[in-house]
Amino acid sequence: MDAAGYHAWYGTPRGAWIGHTELRLLLDLLRPEAGASLLDLGCGTGWFSAGLAARGLAVIGLDPDLQALAFLRGHAPGIPLVAGDAENLPIADAAFDYAAAVASLCFVTRPEQAVAELWRVTRRGVVLGLLHRRSLLYLIRRGRGGYRGARWDRLRAVEGWTEGLAERPEIQARWAVFLPGGGPMSRLVELAVPQRLPVGGFLAVALRRHASPARGRDLLTAGDGQARPLKRR
């Protein structure tokens, strides 16, 4: 991946509008309290990691792409980073309050396994940002540019990913980016169309625990890039 080029897209008018639209929706669904810990799974170059951290969350980014992590380390040195696989997270059980996976599960072979891992390492909830198949974005962008090789999902499939969890989550979904062009018409439509209407290009799904379990162990990111539980004195 061209990390610098990918990150620069968020500096374009269309990229900035899409990014901020998606970030607001994810935060509205997750409703995290300030100071809560959050794992950003598939953080890439860290645009969403930085946005979540700016909202007062204690963010740790995880990604298998070492080039992307190196870019993020240079641009946001305050965010701890871990190299790891979404389907086998090197993280202790219940290490985080929350987790987010923004467009990263679209490139995971077994999304149900990644969701199980996210559920395992969180105490309160998970929010997923996915590419939605029933959308104008799918019709005009699938297989092109950064969308090449990505999987496009529907809510029914996402609900199926949770069926193997020991504790079934409360599921809430919303949609955004109804017109993907990013111009004045796109912005007007985004304000007018209800986020419950399932035709947006961005599908956000929150998975919440019905009752928060006891706090788990905190996460220590060691200098060698490995995630380990933090032992209390």
C-alpha positions as CSV (number, residue, x, y, z in Angstrom):
1,M,0.0,0.0,0.0
2,D,1.2,3.5,-0.8
3,A,0.7,4.8,2.8
4,A,1.3,8.5,2.0
5,G,-1.0,8.5,-1.0
6,Y,-3.7,6.7,0.8
7,H,-3.6,9.1,3.8
8,A,-3.5,12.1,1.4
9,W,-6.9,11.1,0.1
10,Y,-8.4,12.2,3.4
11,G,-7.0,15.7,2.7
12,T,-9.1,16.1,-0.4
13,P,-12.5,17.7,-0.2
14,R,-14.3,14.4,-1.0
15,G,-12.1,12.3,1.3
16,A,-12.4,14.7,4.2
17,W,-16.2,14.8,3.9
18,I,-16.5,11.0,3.7
19,G,-14.0,10.5,6.6
20,H,-15.8,13.0,8.9
21,T,-19.2,11.7,8.0
22,E,-18.2,8.1,8.8
23,L,-16.4,9.1,12.0
24,R,-19.4,11.0,13.4
25,L,-21.7,8.0,12.6
26,L,-19.3,5.6,14.4
27,L,-19.1,7.8,17.5
28,D,-22.9,8.3,17.5
29,L,-23.4,4.6,17.5
30,L,-20.6,3.6,20.0
31,R,-21.2,6.5,22.4
32,P,-17.9,6.0,24.3
33,E,-17.1,8.0,27.4
34,A,-14.0,10.2,27.4
35,G,-10.9,8.4,28.6
36,A,-12.2,4.9,27.6
37,S,-9.7,2.6,25.9
38,L,-10.2,1.6,22.3
39,L,-8.5,-0.7,19.9
40,D,-8.5,0.5,16.3
41,L,-8.3,-2.8,14.3
42,G,-6.8,-2.3,10.9
43,C,-5.8,1.2,11.7
44,G,-3.8,1.7,8.5
45,T,-2.3,5.1,8.3
46,G,-4.3,6.2,11.3
47,W,-6.8,8.8,10.1
48,F,-9.5,7.3,12.2
49,S,-7.1,6.5,15.1
50,A,-6.2,10.2,15.3
51,G,-9.9,11.2,15.0
52,L,-10.9,8.9,17.8
53,A,-8.0,10.0,20.0
54,A,-9.0,13.6,19.4
55,R,-12.4,12.8,20.9
56,G,-10.7,11.9,24.2
57,L,-10.3,8.1,23.7
58,A,-7.2,6.2,24.7
59,V,-6.5,4.6,21.3
60,I,-4.1,1.8,20.4
61,G,-3.8,1.0,16.7
62,L,-3.3,-2.5,15.2
63,D,-2.5,-3.5,11.6
64,P,-0.6,-6.2,9.8
65,D,0.9,-3.6,7.3
66,L,4.2,-2.5,8.7
67,Q,4.5,0.3,6.1
68,A,1.2,1.8,7.3
69,L,2.3,1.5,10.9
70,A,5.6,3.2,10.2
71,F,3.7,6.1,8.5
72,L,1.3,6.4,11.4
73,R,4.2,6.3,14.0
74,G,5.8,9.3,12.2
75,H,2.6,11.3,11.9
76,A,0.9,10.5,15.3
77,P,3.7,9.4,17.7
78,G,1.3,9.6,20.7
79,I,-0.7,6.6,19.5
80,P,0.7,3.2,20.6
81,L,0.8,0.6,17.8
82,V,0.8,-3.2,17.5
83,A,1.4,-5.3,14.5
84,G,-1.1,-8.2,14.4
85,D,-3.6,-10.3,12.6
86,A,-7.4,-9.5,12.9
87,E,-8.2,-13.2,13.1
88,N,-5.8,-13.9,15.9
89,L,-5.3,-10.8,18.0
90,P,-2.2,-10.7,20.3
91,I,-4.2,-9.1,23.0
92,A,-5.5,-10.3,26.4
93,D,-9.2,-11.0,27.0
94,A,-11.3,-7.9,27.9
95,A,-8.2,-5.6,27.6
96,F,-10.2,-2.7,26.0
97,D,-13.4,-0.9,26.7
98,Y,-14.2,-0.7,23.0
99,A,-12.9,-1.6,19.6
100,A,-13.5,-0.2,16.1
101,A,-12.8,-1.7,12.7
102,V,-13.3,0.8,9.9
103,A,-13.3,-0.7,6.5
104,S,-10.7,-3.2,7.6
105,L,-13.0,-6.3,7.8
106,C,-13.8,-5.7,4.1
107,F,-10.4,-7.3,3.4
108,V,-10.5,-10.1,6.0
109,T,-11.1,-13.7,4.8
110,R,-13.0,-14.8,7.9
111,P,-14.9,-11.7,9.2
112,E,-16.8,-13.8,11.7
113,Q,-13.5,-14.9,13.3
114,A,-12.3,-11.3,13.4
115,V,-15.6,-10.2,15.1
116,A,-15.2,-13.0,17.7
117,E,-11.7,-11.7,18.4
118,L,-12.9,-8.1,18.8
119,W,-15.7,-9.3,21.1
120,R,-13.2,-11.3,23.1
121,V,-10.8,-8.4,23.8
122,T,-13.5,-5.8,24.6
123,R,-15.6,-5.2,27.8
124,R,-18.3,-2.9,26.5
125,G,-18.8,-2.9,22.7
126,V,-17.5,-2.9,19.2
127,V,-18.3,-0.7,16.2
128,L,-17.8,-1.9,12.6
129,G,-17.5,0.3,9.5
130,L,-18.3,-1.6,6.4
131,L,-18.8,-1.2,2.7
132,H,-22.5,-1.7,2.0
133,R,-23.5,-3.7,-1.1
134,R,-26.9,-2.2,-1.5
135,S,-25.7,1.3,-2.4
136,L,-24.8,3.7,-5.2
137,L,-21.2,3.5,-4.0
138,Y,-21.2,-0.2,-4.8
139,L,-22.6,0.3,-8.2
140,I,-20.0,2.9,-9.3
141,R,-16.9,2.1,-7.3
142,R,-16.7,-1.7,-6.7
143,G,-13.4,-3.2,-8.0
144,R,-11.9,0.2,-8.6
145,G,-9.0,2.0,-6.9
146,G,-8.9,1.5,-3.1
147,Y,-12.0,-0.7,-3.4
148,R,-10.3,-3.3,-5.5
149,G,-10.5,-6.7,-3.7
150,A,-12.8,-5.4,-1.0
151,R,-15.9,-7.4,0.1
152,W,-19.2,-5.5,0.2
153,D,-21.6,-6.6,2.9
154,R,-25.2,-6.4,4.0
155,L,-26.5,-6.2,7.6
156,R,-27.9,-9.7,7.4
157,A,-24.4,-11.1,6.8
158,V,-23.0,-9.0,9.7
159,E,-25.7,-10.4,12.0
160,G,-24.6,-13.9,10.9
161,W,-21.0,-13.1,12.0
162,T,-22.3,-12.8,15.6
163,E,-24.1,-16.2,15.8
164,G,-21.1,-18.1,17.2
165,L,-20.5,-15.6,20.1
166,A,-21.1,-17.1,23.6
167,E,-22.8,-13.8,24.5
168,R,-25.0,-12.5,21.8
169,P,-24.7,-8.7,21.4
170,E,-27.3,-6.0,21.1
171,I,-27.0,-4.9,17.4
172,Q,-27.7,-1.4,16.1
173,A,-27.0,-0.3,12.5
174,R,-27.0,2.9,10.6
175,W,-26.0,4.0,7.1
176,A,-24.2,7.0,5.6
177,V,-22.7,8.3,2.3
178,F,-25.9,8.0,0.3
179,L,-24.4,10.0,-2.7
180,P,-20.7,9.3,-2.8
181,G,-19.6,12.3,-4.9
182,G,-18.9,14.5,-2.0
183,G,-20.3,17.7,-3.6
184,P,-23.0,20.1,-2.5
185,M,-25.8,17.7,-3.5
186,S,-24.2,14.8,-1.6
187,R,-24.0,16.9,1.5
188,L,-27.6,18.1,1.3
189,V,-28.8,14.5,0.8
190,E,-26.8,13.3,3.7
191,L,-28.6,15.8,6.0
192,A,-32.0,15.0,4.6
193,V,-32.0,11.2,4.4
194,P,-32.5,9.2,7.7
195,Q,-29.5,7.2,8.7
196,R,-31.9,4.2,9.2
197,L,-32.5,4.0,5.5
198,P,-30.4,1.0,4.4
199,V,-29.0,2.3,1.1
200,G,-25.9,4.2,2.1
201,G,-22.5,3.1,0.9
202,F,-21.2,3.0,4.5
203,L,-22.7,0.6,6.9
204,A,-21.9,1.2,10.6
205,V,-22.8,-1.6,13.0
206,A,-22.5,-1.4,16.8
207,L,-22.3,-4.5,18.9
208,R,-23.0,-3.9,22.6
209,R,-22.9,-6.1,25.6
210,H,-26.2,-6.2,27.5
211,A,-24.4,-5.8,30.8
212,S,-20.7,-4.7,31.1
213,P,-18.6,-7.5,32.7
214,A,-16.0,-6.8,35.3
215,R,-13.0,-4.8,34.1
216,G,-10.3,-6.9,32.4
217,R,-6.6,-6.4,32.3
218,D,-5.1,-3.3,30.8
219,L,-3.0,-3.6,27.7
220,L,0.7,-3.0,27.6
221,T,2.3,-2.5,24.2
222,A,5.9,-3.5,24.6
223,G,8.8,-2.0,22.7
224,D,9.0,-5.1,20.5
225,G,5.5,-4.4,19.1
226,Q,3.9,-7.3,21.1
227,A,0.7,-6.8,23.1
228,R,0.8,-8.1,26.6
229,P,-1.5,-7.8,29.7
230,L,-0.3,-5.1,32.1
231,K,0.3,-6.6,35.5
232,R,-0.9,-4.5,38.4
233,R,1.3,-4.0,41.5
